[in-house]
Amino acid sequence: MFSAILSLGFLLLFADFASANFKRLAPLLEAWEQSRSSQGTVAEGNTLPWIGGWEKLAAIVWAFALLIPLLAFALGCYIFLKNNVQAGNFIIGSAVGTNIIGMSLVFSLVLLSGPLTFFRVRTVTSPVFVLLATVVFTYACLNGVISFWEGLILLLLAVAYGIYFRRFSSEWKHYERTFAGKGRSMLEATEGILPVVALICMGIGFFLLAVLVSYPFVQELSRQAESTDMGSFRVGAHVVAFAVSLPWLIRCVLHVRSGPSSKAITITSISHACLLNMLLLPAFAALIGVRDLAPELLSVHLPALLFLTGVFVSALLIEKEKGGKLPYFLIAAYLVYTAAGLL
């Protein structure tokens, strides 16, 4: 058990290092692009208008960075567990549980810090896509198996959302206006692409370390799932999801009171991280061949996921609930879900 706890600690630590490097990638690429432009090596306009400038990918990079601990755990399950069905239930269970935590505990912490007055939330389009992604995921799970083609559709939806968000989202236009010119890191023109390559290598290196150190943690979870009545899906939904969400919860407690910008980023990270969880992780599980799902997914976890997704989206889009009793209701809902899932 001690080795499993130590393994979890190093998994979160290395995943956090990988996340930090990927978060720094967007402004670094922007600085590199600016240095090339100043030398006249880049023509006016973007050669790929459907992507936009490198810095405009920052929000998607932040969301992907939040997914790294779960990706490392998922890859660890695939590599270190011989039972593919158990590995698949760990992966998809942790995805469902993390979404429920994000839209209940993390969102309630944001609301407890004060009203949502940082911008007109009707312009936030990503929560609507979270709801749509959850519905698509639910439909894919109804027969207890996520097929290869269903996984491929989920993956394509994730890519399509990234393109839509950059090109058409009014939410991104808000961030362009709000954070324009802030937090940019400039590079010397002579440094070229090397700092970008170094950052990518560091991010990938720490991610691989997170996968390697997950071995004792994954093995202990497998033993617990086999020796107790919880099963692999419930272990993933309750134990793994809460464990990998701890850094997220701690950051929310420490930084959400620092101002409207921090709250805006937190809300956006909830939407994007939950959307990617529902699309990328099940797609990953399906594409590597771990597709069979536990029966309790349909009876407990999917209803809770749909309910809390609906509450999250409604609270943002209706824009009438600015705190009040909603955060306490969300915390209570999470506790009821946990009790129902464990018992």
Disulfide bonds with the S-S distance in Angstrom:
none
